[in-house]
Each structure stands twice: as C-alpha cells, then as structure tokens.
C-alpha cells in the first residue's frame, strides 16, 4: 500500500478496503520487527482485516438480495442477468422527483370515485319516486283468410295501436324510502372516509417531508465531513513525506476517511429511501421527470 493523497472522485469499495488492510498489515509488520510497534497494534490491524472481509461477504449478499428483490418487483426472470444503468450521482442530479400533492395518491383517487358512485346511487333511488311516462306503438298486418295463400295477390289489412302509459308511485311499504336513506348514509360514510383519509395523508406527508429534509441536511453535512476527512488525510500524507509525520498517524487518518465514507453511504441510502417514500405517497414512482 503506497500512501498517496486522494481526490473527490476516490470512492473505495469493500474489496478495495480489504486489499488495503492486507497491504497495511504487511507494511506495519516491518515496524513491528524493528520494535516500533506493539503486538496490540498488529492485532488491531488483523481485527480490522477480518472486519473488512466480513463486510465484503455481507455487502455481496445484500447486493445479490437487492437484485433478486428488484427482479421480483419488475416481474423479471430470476435466472436472467440484469444491469443497473443509473448510479447514485445520476439519481442525485435529477430534478425534484418527490413533487406532487396528496390528491395524486391512489387511495385518495379511489375514495373520490367511491363518493361519485354513492352520489349516483342516491340519485337513482330518489328517481324511483318520480312518475314515469312511456309511449308505445304497434303496427301489424292481417290477411283474415281460411286458406294458406299468403303469397297470392290478395289484400292485407293493417292495424295500428299506440298509446301513452303514466306510472305514478304511490305506496311501496316504505321500502323505497329506506333504500334512499341507506344510500344517503352510504354517501355520508364515504365522505367521512375521504375526510379521514385526507387528514391521514396530510399527516404522512408532513412526516415524510420532515424525514426527507432531515436526510437532505444529514447528507449535506456528511458530504462536508467526507471532504474534511479527505483534507485531513491528505495533509497527514504530505506531512509524512517531509519527514514530520509517521505511518501510524497516516493510517489513523486514513481509517477516519474510510469511516466518513461509510457514513456518507448510509446517509445517501437514507436520503434515497426518504425520496422513495414521498414518491410512493404522491403515486409518483413512474415519473418521467429528468
């Protein structure tokens, strides 16, 4: 492991962390043999190496499980490979994905449609009390013959009947009135359900937006923390190069940088999860915003 400064584009994978740990141990063994390090320091490095190896296995397993879950959600064949085309930075550069209102929520739309259906049901039951007027017309032709000669050149006698029918509901044993009341109660119930749903969605919106704002603030702070840790590490490397530092200090600052990057990754995942939750609330998962 050659100590060198790192720039903003340097992001270490779990496998790289393991390799760096192994190289650090080989380098520090020289100091141990010269009596410049204690056995406890070497043990600590070995412990870090084992931790890095476990982290690598865990990260690989989580990655495979995440891909399997993605395939399941998409209805994608499990035995077919899939490539991830967008990176975290690509997602961060997208414009506000989590934009919308609670009226875009799928449950809210269903509740509104239910109110419309209940209102039409009330109108339908009320219309049963109204008089109904219908008309009819019937046109027939008769031969009035005793012989089966309907295709002969004989006269046919037409008959026309028409009329109007007026139906006036008078009494239905109060069943019609009961149906109207039931329909009105159903309408009121649906309206109350929509009001309660709206309040619940507003509460979820406030909570989710607060989590998103908090995750965004934590992301901004942690990004500054990574930049600060990177600057500290680079300064430690330069100090050692001019003979005023030592390898242990550089190693400590390097570990500090890796820890800051790990925290940055966790905060980034939290930010994406907060955005996803708000997109789900707004029914905006299929947004085409770029």
FIMIVEX-755215 format. One line per 8 residues: number of its first residue (from 1); their letters; for each residue x, y, z negated of N, C-alpha, C. Coordinates in nm, 2 decimals. Atoms other than C-alpha are relative to their C-alpha. Example, Ala and Ser with C-alpha at 12.3 -4.5 7.8 and 13.67 -1.06 7.14 Angstrom:
residues 2
1) as) 0.09:-0.12:0.00:1.23:-0.45:-0.78:0.09:0.12:0.00 | -0.09:-0.11:0.00:1.37:-0.11:-0.71:-0.08:0.11:-0.08
end
This chain:
residues 290
1) xxxxxxxx) 0.09:-0.12:0.00:0.00:0.00:0.00:0.09:0.12:0.00 | -0.07:-0.12:-0.02:0.15:0.32:0.12:-0.09:0.12:-0.05 | 0.07:-0.12:0.05:0.04:0.63:-0.08:-0.01:0.10:0.11 | 0.02:-0.10:-0.09:-0.10:0.89:0.15:-0.12:0.08:-0.03 | 0.11:-0.08:0.03:-0.34:1.17:0.14:-0.12:-0.05:0.09 | 0.12:0.04:-0.08:-0.70:1.11:0.27:-0.08:0.12:0.03 | 0.08:-0.12:-0.05:-0.92:1.34:0.47:-0.15:-0.03:-0.03 | 0.14:0.02:0.02:-1.30:1.38:0.47:-0.07:-0.12:0.07
9) xxxxxxxx) 0.06:0.11:-0.08:-1.36:1.10:0.72:0.04:-0.13:-0.06 | -0.05:0.12:0.05:-1.19:0.84:0.50:-0.11:-0.06:-0.10 | 0.10:0.06:0.08:-1.46:0.61:0.36:0.04:-0.15:-0.01 | -0.06:0.13:0.02:-1.34:0.28:0.21:-0.12:-0.10:-0.01 | 0.09:0.11:0.01:-1.53:-0.05:0.25:0.04:-0.08:-0.12 | -0.04:0.09:0.11:-1.54:-0.32:-0.02:0.12:-0.08:0.03 | -0.11:0.08:-0.04:-1.30:-0.53:0.18:0.13:0.08:-0.01 | -0.11:-0.08:0.01:-1.06:-0.24:0.20:0.04:0.02:-0.14
17) xxxxxxxx) -0.04:-0.01:0.14:-1.08:-0.19:-0.17:0.07:-0.12:-0.06 | -0.06:0.12:0.04:-0.99:-0.55:-0.23:0.15:0.00:0.05 | -0.13:0.00:-0.05:-0.69:-0.52:0.00:0.09:0.10:-0.06 | -0.08:-0.11:0.07:-0.57:-0.20:-0.16:0.04:-0.05:-0.14 | -0.03:0.05:0.13:-0.60:-0.36:-0.50:0.12:-0.10:0.01 | -0.11:0.10:-0.01:-0.38:-0.65:-0.39:0.13:0.06:0.03 | -0.13:-0.07:-0.03:-0.12:-0.42:-0.24:0.05:0.08:-0.12 | -0.04:-0.07:0.12:-0.12:-0.21:-0.56:0.06:-0.09:-0.10
25) xxxxxxxx) -0.05:0.10:0.10:-0.06:-0.52:-0.77:0.14:-0.04:0.04 | -0.14:0.03:-0.04:0.24:-0.62:-0.56:0.10:0.11:-0.02 | -0.09:-0.12:0.02:0.38:-0.27:-0.58:0.03:0.02:-0.15 | -0.02:-0.02:0.15:0.33:-0.25:-0.96:0.08:-0.11:-0.06 | -0.08:0.11:0.06:0.50:-0.59:-1.02:0.15:0.04:0.00 | -0.14:-0.05:-0.01:0.83:-0.42:-0.92:0.02:0.09:-0.13 | -0.02:-0.08:0.12:0.78:-0.16:-1.20:-0.01:-0.09:-0.13 | 0.01:0.09:0.12:0.68:-0.44:-1.44:0.13:-0.07:-0.02
33) xxxxxxxx) -0.13:0.07:0.01:1.00:-0.63:-1.36:0.11:0.09:-0.05 | -0.10:-0.09:0.05:1.20:-0.32:-1.43:-0.03:0.05:-0.14 | 0.03:-0.04:0.13:1.03:-0.27:-1.76:-0.07:0.13:-0.01 | 0.06:-0.13:0.00:0.85:0.04:-1.66:-0.16:-0.01:-0.02 | 0.14:0.03:0.02:0.50:-0.12:-1.70:-0.02:-0.11:-0.11 | 0.03:0.10:0.09:0.34:-0.32:-1.97:-0.08:-0.11:0.06 | 0.08:0.11:-0.05:0.17:-0.66:-1.92:-0.14:0.04:0.00 | 0.14:-0.05:0.01:-0.15:-0.49:-2.02:-0.04:0.07:0.13
41) xxxxxxxx) 0.03:-0.08:-0.12:-0.13:-0.26:-1.72:-0.01:-0.10:0.12 | 0.01:0.10:-0.11:-0.07:-0.56:-1.48:-0.13:-0.07:-0.02 | 0.13:0.07:0.02:-0.37:-0.74:-1.64:-0.12:0.09:0.04 | 0.11:-0.09:-0.04:-0.58:-0.43:-1.59:-0.02:0.00:0.15 | 0.01:0.00:-0.15:-0.49:-0.43:-1.22:-0.06:-0.13:0.05 | 0.06:0.13:-0.04:-0.57:-0.80:-1.19:-0.15:0.00:-0.03 | 0.14:-0.01:0.03:-0.90:-0.74:-1.36:-0.07:0.08:0.11 | 0.06:-0.09:-0.10:-0.97:-0.46:-1.11:-0.01:-0.08:0.14
49) xxxxxxxx) 0.00:0.08:-0.12:-0.88:-0.70:-0.82:-0.12:-0.10:0.00 | 0.11:0.10:0.02:-1.13:-0.97:-0.95:-0.13:0.07:0.02 | 0.12:-0.08:-0.01:-1.39:-0.70:-0.98:-0.03:0.04:0.14 | 0.01:-0.03:-0.14:-1.33:-0.59:-0.63:-0.05:-0.12:0.09 | 0.04:0.13:-0.07:-1.36:-0.95:-0.50:-0.15:-0.03:-0.02 | 0.14:0.03:0.03:-1.69:-1.00:-0.68:-0.09:0.11:0.06 | 0.08:-0.11:-0.06:-1.82:-0.66:-0.55:-0.01:-0.03:0.15 | 0.01:0.03:-0.14:-1.73:-0.78:-0.20:-0.10:-0.11:0.03
57) xxxxxxxx) 0.10:0.11:-0.02:-1.93:-1.10:-0.23:-0.14:0.05:-0.02 | 0.13:-0.05:0.02:-2.22:-0.92:-0.38:-0.05:0.10:0.11 | 0.04:-0.09:-0.11:-2.22:-0.65:-0.11:-0.03:-0.07:0.12 | 0.03:0.08:-0.12:-2.21:-0.91:0.16:-0.13:-0.07:-0.01 | 0.13:0.07:0.02:-2.50:-1.10:0.01:-0.12:0.11:0.01 | 0.10:-0.11:-0.01:-2.70:-0.77:-0.03:-0.02:0.04:0.14 | 0.01:-0.04:-0.14:-2.63:-0.68:0.33:-0.08:-0.10:0.08 | 0.07:0.11:-0.07:-2.75:-1.02:0.46:-0.15:0.00:-0.04
65) xxxxxxxx) 0.14:0.00:0.05:-3.06:-1.00:0.24:-0.08:0.12:0.06 | 0.07:-0.12:-0.05:-3.14:-0.65:0.36:-0.03:-0.02:0.15 | 0.03:0.03:-0.15:-3.11:-0.76:0.73:-0.11:-0.09:0.01 | 0.11:0.09:-0.01:-3.34:-1.05:0.66:-0.13:0.07:-0.03 | 0.12:-0.07:0.04:-3.59:-0.82:0.49:-0.05:0.09:0.12 | 0.03:-0.09:-0.11:-3.57:-0.58:0.79:-0.06:-0.08:0.11 | 0.05:0.09:-0.11:-3.63:-0.87:1.04:-0.15:-0.04:-0.04 | 0.13:0.04:0.04:-3.93:-0.98:0.83:-0.10:0.11:0.02
73) xxxxxxxx) 0.09:-0.12:-0.01:-4.08:-0.63:0.82:-0.03:0.03:0.15 | 0.02:-0.03:-0.14:-4.04:-0.60:1.20:-0.06:-0.11:0.08 | 0.05:0.12:-0.07:-4.16:-0.95:1.28:0.11:-0.04:0.10 | -0.11:0.04:-0.09:-3.82:-1.01:1.44:0.05:-0.14:-0.03 | -0.05:0.14:0.03:-3.69:-1.37:1.48:0.12:0.00:-0.09 | -0.10:0.00:0.10:-3.48:-1.46:1.19:0.13:-0.06:0.05 | -0.13:0.06:-0.05:-3.23:-1.66:1.39:0.06:0.08:0.11 | -0.06:-0.09:-0.10:-3.16:-1.37:1.63:0.08:0.11:-0.06
81) xxxxxxxx) -0.08:-0.11:0.06:-2.89:-1.11:1.57:-0.06:0.13:0.02 | 0.06:-0.14:-0.01:-2.98:-0.75:1.51:0.11:0.10:-0.04 | -0.10:-0.10:0.02:-2.76:-0.44:1.53:-0.07:0.12:-0.06 | 0.05:-0.12:0.05:-2.81:-0.13:1.32:0.07:0.12:0.08 | -0.06:-0.10:-0.10:-2.77:0.17:1.56:0.02:0.13:-0.07 | -0.02:-0.13:0.07:-2.80:0.46:1.31:0.08:-0.01:-0.12 | -0.08:0.00:0.13:-2.56:0.55:1.04:-0.06:0.09:-0.10 | 0.05:-0.09:0.10:-2.62:0.73:0.72:0.01:0.15:0.04
89) xxxxxxxx) -0.01:-0.14:-0.04:-2.49:1.05:0.86:-0.10:0.04:0.11 | 0.10:-0.03:-0.10:-2.72:1.02:1.16:-0.14:0.03:-0.06 | 0.13:-0.02:0.06:-3.02:1.00:0.93:0.00:0.13:-0.08 | 0.00:-0.13:0.07:-2.90:1.30:0.73:-0.01:0.12:0.09 | 0.01:-0.11:-0.10:-2.88:1.51:1.04:-0.14:0.02:0.06 | 0.13:-0.01:-0.05:-3.24:1.45:1.13:-0.07:0.11:-0.08 | 0.07:-0.10:0.06:-3.48:1.73:1.06:-0.10:-0.06:-0.10 | 0.08:0.04:0.11:-3.73:1.71:0.77:-0.09:-0.12:0.04
97) xxxxxxxx) 0.09:0.11:-0.02:-3.87:1.36:0.80:-0.12:0.00:-0.09 | 0.11:0.01:0.10:-4.08:1.39:0.49:-0.08:0.13:0.00 | 0.09:-0.12:-0.01:-4.32:1.66:0.61:-0.14:-0.05:0.04 | 0.14:0.05:-0.02:-4.70:1.63:0.61:-0.08:0.05:-0.12 | 0.09:-0.03:0.11:-4.99:1.65:0.38:-0.07:-0.13:-0.04 | 0.06:0.12:0.05:-5.18:1.40:0.17:-0.12:-0.04:0.09 | 0.11:0.04:-0.09:-5.47:1.42:0.43:0.05:-0.09:0.11 | -0.05:0.10:-0.10:-5.24:1.22:0.66:0.02:-0.14:-0.06
105) xxxxxxxx) 0.00:0.13:0.06:-5.24:0.94:0.41:-0.10:-0.09:0.05 | 0.09:0.09:-0.06:-5.40:0.63:0.54:-0.12:-0.03:-0.09 | 0.11:0.02:0.09:-5.61:0.57:0.23:-0.10:0.12:0.00 | 0.09:-0.12:-0.01:-5.74:0.93:0.25:-0.09:0.00:0.12 | 0.08:0.01:-0.12:-5.85:0.89:0.61:-0.11:-0.10:-0.01 | 0.10:0.10:0.01:-6.03:0.57:0.53:-0.12:0.04:-0.09 | 0.10:-0.06:0.09:-6.21:0.74:0.24:-0.09:0.10:0.06 | 0.08:-0.10:-0.07:-6.32:1.02:0.46:-0.10:-0.06:0.10
113) xxxxxxxx) 0.09:0.07:-0.09:-6.46:0.78:0.72:-0.11:-0.07:-0.07 | 0.10:0.06:0.08:-6.64:0.60:0.45:-0.11:0.09:-0.04 | 0.10:-0.10:0.04:-6.82:0.92:0.34:-0.09:0.03:0.12 | 0.08:-0.02:-0.12:-6.93:0.98:0.70:-0.10:-0.11:0.03 | 0.09:0.12:-0.02:-7.07:0.63:0.73:-0.11:0.00:-0.11 | 0.10:-0.01:0.11:-7.25:0.67:0.39:-0.10:0.11:0.03 | 0.10:-0.11:-0.03:-7.40:1.01:0.51:-0.09:-0.04:0.11 | 0.08:0.05:-0.11:-7.52:0.85:0.83:-0.10:-0.11:-0.05
121) xxxxxxxx) 0.09:0.09:0.05:-7.68:0.57:0.63:-0.11:0.07:-0.08 | 0.11:-0.07:0.07:-7.87:0.82:0.41:-0.09:0.06:0.11 | 0.09:-0.05:-0.10:-8.00:0.99:0.73:-0.08:-0.10:0.06 | 0.07:0.11:-0.06:-8.10:0.66:0.87:-0.12:-0.04:-0.09 | 0.11:0.04:0.09:-8.30:0.57:0.56:-0.11:0.11:-0.01 | 0.09:-0.11:0.00:-8.46:0.91:0.55:-0.09:0.01:0.12 | 0.07:0.00:-0.12:-8.56:0.89:0.91:-0.12:-0.10:0.00 | 0.10:0.10:0.01:-8.77:0.58:0.82:-0.13:0.06:-0.05
129) xxxxxxxx) 0.13:-0.06:0.05:-9.03:0.82:0.65:-0.06:0.09:0.11 | 0.06:-0.09:-0.10:-9.08:1.02:0.97:-0.09:-0.07:0.09 | 0.09:0.06:-0.10:-9.37:0.95:1.21:0.08:-0.03:0.13 | -0.07:0.03:-0.12:-9.26:0.78:1.53:-0.11:-0.01:0.11 | 0.09:-0.01:-0.12:-9.43:0.84:1.87:0.07:-0.08:0.11 | -0.05:0.08:-0.11:-9.38:0.59:2.15:-0.10:0.00:0.12 | 0.09:0.01:-0.11:-9.52:0.56:2.50:0.03:-0.13:0.08 | -0.01:0.12:-0.07:-9.58:0.26:2.72:-0.07:0.01:0.14
137) xxxxxxxx) 0.06:0.00:-0.13:-9.66:0.20:3.09:0.01:-0.14:0.06 | -0.01:0.14:-0.06:-9.75:-0.13:3.27:-0.07:0.00:0.13 | 0.05:0.00:-0.14:-9.81:-0.18:3.64:0.00:-0.15:0.04 | 0.02:0.14:-0.05:-9.95:-0.52:3.77:-0.08:0.00:0.13 | 0.08:0.02:-0.12:-10.09:-0.66:4.09:-0.06:-0.14:-0.01 | 0.07:0.13:0.01:-10.35:-0.94:4.10:-0.07:-0.03:0.14 | 0.06:0.04:-0.12:-10.49:-1.14:4.40:-0.15:-0.04:-0.01 | 0.14:0.04:0.03:-10.81:-1.28:4.24:-0.05:-0.10:0.11
145) xxxxxxxx) 0.04:0.10:-0.10:-10.82:-1.59:4.47:0.00:-0.13:-0.07 | 0.01:0.14:0.04:-10.91:-1.95:4.42:0.10:-0.09:0.08 | -0.09:0.08:-0.08:-10.67:-2.07:4.69:0.14:0.05:-0.01 | -0.15:-0.04:0.01:-10.29:-2.08:4.69:0.05:0.05:0.13 | -0.04:-0.06:-0.13:-10.24:-1.85:4.98:0.05:0.14:-0.03 | -0.05:-0.13:0.04:-10.05:-1.57:4.81:0.09:0.07:0.11 | -0.09:-0.06:-0.11:-9.82:-1.52:5.12:-0.08:0.03:0.12 | 0.08:-0.04:-0.11:-10.12:-1.47:5.35:-0.03:0.15:0.00
153) xxxxxxxx) 0.03:-0.15:-0.01:-10.22:-1.13:5.48:-0.14:0.03:-0.06 | 0.12:-0.03:0.08:-10.48:-1.08:5.21:0.03:0.11:-0.09 | -0.03:-0.11:0.08:-10.53:-0.78:4.99:0.04:-0.03:-0.15 | -0.04:0.01:0.14:-10.38:-0.73:4.64:-0.06:0.11:-0.08 | 0.06:-0.11:0.08:-10.54:-0.53:4.36:0.08:0.04:-0.12 | -0.09:-0.05:0.11:-10.32:-0.31:4.14:-0.08:0.04:-0.12 | 0.06:-0.04:0.13:-10.38:-0.24:3.78:0.12:0.08:-0.08 | -0.10:-0.09:0.08:-10.20:0.04:3.57:-0.06:0.02:-0.14
161) xxxxxxxx) 0.04:-0.03:0.14:-10.21:0.07:3.20:0.11:0.08:-0.06 | -0.10:-0.08:0.07:-10.03:0.34:3.00:-0.07:0.06:-0.13 | 0.05:-0.05:0.12:-10.07:0.49:2.66:0.11:0.06:-0.09 | -0.09:-0.05:0.11:-9.92:0.65:2.35:-0.03:-0.07:-0.13 | 0.02:0.07:0.13:-9.86:0.49:2.01:0.07:0.09:-0.10 | -0.05:-0.09:0.11:-9.82:0.71:1.70:0.00:-0.09:-0.13 | -0.01:0.07:0.12:-9.69:0.54:1.38:0.03:0.09:-0.11 | -0.02:-0.09:0.12:-9.73:0.73:1.05:0.02:-0.08:-0.12
169) xxxxxxxx) -0.02:0.08:0.12:-9.56:0.57:0.75:-0.08:0.06:-0.12 | 0.09:-0.05:0.11:-9.80:0.60:0.45:0.05:-0.06:-0.13 | -0.04:0.06:0.13:-9.70:0.35:0.18:0.08:-0.13:0.03 | -0.09:0.12:-0.02:-9.42:0.09:0.16:0.03:-0.07:-0.13 | -0.03:0.06:0.13:-9.44:-0.02:-0.20:0.12:0.06:-0.07 | -0.11:-0.07:0.05:-9.17:0.24:-0.29:0.14:-0.06:0.03 | -0.12:0.06:-0.04:-8.91:0.02:-0.13:0.09:0.09:0.08 | -0.07:-0.09:-0.09:-8.82:0.28:0.13:0.06:0.11:-0.09
177) xxxxxxxx) -0.06:-0.11:0.08:-8.77:0.55:-0.14:0.12:-0.06:-0.08 | -0.11:0.06:0.08:-8.55:0.31:-0.34:0.12:-0.02:0.09 | -0.12:0.02:-0.09:-8.33:0.24:-0.03:0.06:0.14:0.02 | -0.06:-0.13:-0.02:-8.29:0.62:0.02:0.08:0.04:-0.12 | -0.08:-0.03:0.13:-8.18:0.66:-0.35:0.13:-0.08:-0.01 | -0.12:0.08:0.00:-7.94:0.38:-0.32:0.10:0.05:0.10 | -0.09:-0.06:-0.09:-7.79:0.53:-0.01:0.06:0.13:-0.05 | -0.05:-0.13:0.06:-7.76:0.87:-0.18:0.10:-0.02:-0.11
185) xxxxxxxx) -0.09:0.04:0.11:-7.60:0.71:-0.48:0.14:-0.05:0.06 | -0.12:0.05:-0.07:-7.35:0.53:-0.25:0.08:0.12:0.06 | -0.07:-0.11:-0.06:-7.27:0.86:-0.08:0.07:0.08:-0.11 | -0.06:-0.08:0.11:-7.21:1.04:-0.41:0.12:-0.08:-0.06 | -0.11:0.08:0.04:-6.99:0.75:-0.52:0.12:0.01:0.09 | -0.11:-0.01:-0.09:-6.78:0.77:-0.21:0.06:0.14:-0.01 | -0.06:-0.14:0.01:-6.74:1.15:-0.25:0.08:0.01:-0.13 | -0.08:0.00:0.12:-6.63:1.10:-0.61:0.13:-0.08:0.02
193) xxxxxxxx) -0.13:0.08:-0.02:-6.38:0.83:-0.50:0.10:0.08:0.08 | -0.09:-0.08:-0.08:-6.24:1.07:-0.24:0.07:0.11:-0.09 | -0.05:-0.10:0.09:-6.20:1.34:-0.51:0.11:-0.06:-0.09 | -0.09:0.06:0.09:-6.03:1.10:-0.74:0.13:-0.04:0.08 | -0.11:0.04:-0.08:-5.81:0.97:-0.46:0.09:0.12:0.03 | -0.08:-0.12:-0.04:-5.71:1.32:-0.36:0.08:0.05:-0.12 | -0.08:-0.04:0.12:-5.61:1.40:-0.72:0.12:-0.09:-0.02 | -0.11:0.10:0.02:-5.41:1.08:-0.74:0.11:0.02:0.10
201) xxxxxxxx) -0.11:-0.02:-0.10:-5.23:1.15:-0.41:0.07:0.13:-0.03 | -0.07:-0.12:0.03:-5.16:1.51:-0.52:0.11:-0.02:-0.11 | -0.10:0.03:0.11:-5.00:1.37:-0.84:0.12:-0.08:0.05 | -0.11:0.08:-0.06:-4.80:1.12:-0.64:0.09:0.09:0.08 | -0.08:-0.09:-0.09:-4.69:1.40:-0.40:0.09:0.08:-0.09 | -0.08:-0.08:0.09:-4.57:1.61:-0.69:0.12:-0.08:-0.06 | -0.10:0.09:0.06:-4.38:1.32:-0.85:0.11:-0.03:0.11 | -0.09:0.04:-0.10:-4.23:1.21:-0.52:0.09:0.12:0.05
209) xxxxxxxx) -0.08:-0.11:-0.04:-4.12:1.56:-0.41:0.10:0.04:-0.11 | -0.10:-0.03:0.10:-3.96:1.61:-0.75:0.11:-0.09:0.00 | -0.11:0.10:-0.01:-3.77:1.29:-0.71:0.09:0.03:0.12 | -0.07:-0.04:-0.12:-3.67:1.40:-0.36:0.09:0.12:-0.03 | -0.08:-0.12:0.03:-3.55:1.74:-0.48:0.11:-0.04:-0.10 | -0.11:0.04:0.10:-3.36:1.58:-0.77:0.11:-0.08:0.07 | -0.10:0.08:-0.07:-3.20:1.33:-0.54:0.09:0.08:0.10 | -0.08:-0.09:-0.08:-3.10:1.60:-0.30:0.10:0.08:-0.08
217) xxxxxxxx) -0.10:-0.07:0.09:-2.94:1.80:-0.58:0.11:-0.09:-0.04 | -0.10:0.09:0.04:-2.76:1.50:-0.70:0.10:-0.03:0.11 | -0.08:0.03:-0.12:-2.64:1.43:-0.35:0.10:0.11:0.03 | -0.08:-0.11:-0.02:-2.51:1.78:-0.31:0.12:0.01:-0.10 | -0.10:0.00:0.10:-2.33:1.77:-0.64:0.10:-0.11:0.01 | -0.09:0.12:-0.02:-2.18:1.42:-0.58:0.09:0.02:0.12 | -0.08:-0.03:-0.12:-2.06:1.53:-0.24:0.12:0.09:-0.04 | -0.11:-0.09:0.05:-1.87:1.82:-0.41:0.09:-0.08:-0.09
225) xxxxxxxx) -0.08:0.08:0.09:-1.75:1.57:-0.67:0.10:-0.09:0.08 | -0.09:0.07:-0.08:-1.60:1.35:-0.40:0.11:0.08:0.06 | -0.10:-0.09:-0.06:-1.43:1.64:-0.23:0.10:0.04:-0.11 | -0.09:-0.03:0.11:-1.29:1.74:-0.57:0.10:-0.11:-0.03 | -0.08:0.11:0.03:-1.17:1.39:-0.64:0.11:-0.03:0.11 | -0.09:0.02:-0.11:-1.01:1.37:-0.30:0.11:0.11:-0.01 | -0.10:-0.10:0.02:-0.83:1.70:-0.36:0.10:-0.03:-0.11 | -0.09:0.04:0.11:-0.70:1.58:-0.69:0.09:-0.11:0.04
233) xxxxxxxx) -0.09:0.11:-0.04:-0.57:1.26:-0.54:0.11:0.05:0.10 | -0.10:-0.05:-0.10:-0.40:1.44:-0.25:0.11:0.08:-0.07 | -0.10:-0.08:0.08:-0.23:1.68:-0.50:0.09:-0.10:-0.07 | -0.09:0.09:0.07:-0.11:1.38:-0.70:0.10:-0.07:0.09 | -0.09:0.06:-0.09:0.04:1.22:-0.39:0.11:0.10:0.04 | -0.11:-0.10:-0.04:0.22:1.54:-0.29:0.09:0.03:-0.12 | -0.08:-0.02:0.12:0.34:1.59:-0.65:0.10:-0.12:-0.01 | -0.09:0.12:0.00:0.49:1.23:-0.64:0.11:0.01:0.11
241) xxxxxxxx) -0.09:-0.01:-0.12:0.65:1.30:-0.30:0.12:0.09:-0.03 | -0.11:-0.09:0.03:0.85:1.59:-0.45:0.07:-0.04:-0.13 | -0.07:0.05:0.12:0.96:1.38:-0.75:-0.05:0.04:-0.13 | 0.05:-0.05:0.13:0.74:1.53:-1.02:-0.12:-0.08:-0.05 | 0.11:0.09:0.04:0.48:1.25:-1.04:0.05:-0.14:0.00 | -0.03:0.14:0.00:0.47:0.88:-1.08:-0.12:-0.08:0.06 | 0.10:0.08:-0.07:0.28:0.59:-0.92:-0.12:-0.03:-0.08 | 0.12:0.02:0.09:0.06:0.53:-1.22:-0.10:0.11:0.01
249) xxxxxxxx) 0.09:-0.12:-0.01:-0.08:0.88:-1.20:-0.07:0.00:0.13 | 0.06:0.01:-0.13:-0.14:0.84:-0.83:-0.11:-0.11:0.00 | 0.09:0.11:0.00:-0.31:0.51:-0.89:-0.13:0.04:-0.08 | 0.12:-0.04:0.08:-0.54:0.66:-1.16:-0.08:0.10:0.08 | 0.08:-0.10:-0.08:-0.64:0.95:-0.93:-0.07:-0.07:0.12 | 0.06:0.08:-0.11:-0.70:0.70:-0.65:-0.12:-0.07:-0.05 | 0.12:0.06:0.05:-0.93:0.50:-0.87:-0.11:0.09:-0.03 | 0.10:-0.11:0.03:-1.10:0.82:-0.97:-0.08:0.03:0.13
257) xxxxxxxx) 0.06:-0.03:-0.13:-1.16:0.89:-0.60:-0.09:-0.11:0.05 | 0.09:0.11:-0.04:-1.30:0.54:-0.53:-0.13:0.00:-0.09 | 0.12:0.00:0.08:-1.53:0.57:-0.83:-0.10:0.11:0.05 | 0.09:-0.11:-0.05:-1.66:0.91:-0.69:-0.07:-0.04:0.12 | 0.06:0.04:-0.13:-1.72:0.75:-0.35:-0.11:-0.10:-0.03 | 0.10:0.10:0.03:-1.91:0.46:-0.51:-0.12:0.07:-0.05 | 0.11:-0.08:0.05:-2.13:0.71:-0.70:-0.07:0.07:0.11 | 0.06:-0.07:-0.11:-2.18:0.90:-0.38:-0.09:-0.09:0.08
265) xxxxxxxx) 0.08:0.09:-0.08:-2.30:0.59:-0.20:-0.13:-0.03:-0.08 | 0.12:0.02:0.07:-2.55:0.52:-0.48:-0.10:0.12:0.00 | 0.08:-0.12:-0.01:-2.68:0.88:-0.47:-0.06:0.01:0.14 | 0.05:-0.01:-0.14:-2.71:0.86:-0.09:-0.12:-0.10:0.01 | 0.11:0.10:-0.01:-2.93:0.54:-0.12:-0.12:0.05:-0.08 | 0.11:-0.06:0.08:-3.14:0.72:-0.39:-0.07:0.11:0.08 | 0.06:-0.10:-0.08:-3.19:1.01:-0.15:-0.08:-0.06:0.11 | 0.08:0.06:-0.11:-3.30:0.79:0.14:-0.13:-0.07:-0.06
273) xxxxxxxx) 0.12:0.06:0.06:-3.54:0.60:-0.09:-0.10:0.10:-0.04 | 0.10:-0.10:0.03:-3.70:0.92:-0.21:-0.06:0.06:0.13 | 0.05:-0.04:-0.12:-3.74:1.03:0.15:-0.10:-0.10:0.06 | 0.09:0.10:-0.05:-3.89:0.70:0.24:-0.13:-0.01:-0.07 | 0.12:-0.01:0.08:-4.14:0.72:-0.04:-0.09:0.11:0.04 | 0.08:-0.11:-0.04:-4.26:1.06:0.07:-0.05:-0.02:0.14 | 0.05:0.04:-0.13:-4.28:0.94:0.43:-0.12:-0.10:-0.01 | 0.11:0.10:0.01:-4.50:0.65:0.32:-0.12:0.07:-0.05
281) xxxxxxxx) 0.11:-0.08:0.05:-4.72:0.89:0.12:-0.07:0.07:0.11 | 0.06:-0.08:-0.11:-4.77:1.10:0.43:-0.03:-0.08:0.13 | 0.02:0.09:-0.11:-4.81:0.80:0.66:0.08:0.05:0.12 | -0.09:-0.06:-0.10:-4.51:0.93:0.85:0.12:-0.09:0.03 | -0.11:0.09:-0.03:-4.30:0.62:0.89:0.04:-0.01:0.14 | -0.03:0.01:-0.15:-4.33:0.62:1.27:0.02:0.14:0.06 | -0.03:-0.14:-0.05:-4.24:0.99:1.30:0.10:-0.01:0.11 | -0.09:-0.01:-0.11:-4.07:1.08:1.62:0.09:0.12:0.00
289) xx) -0.08:-0.12:0.01:-3.91:1.39:1.49:0.15:-0.03:0.01 | -0.15:0.02:-0.02:-3.54:1.42:1.58:0.07:0.10:-0.09
end
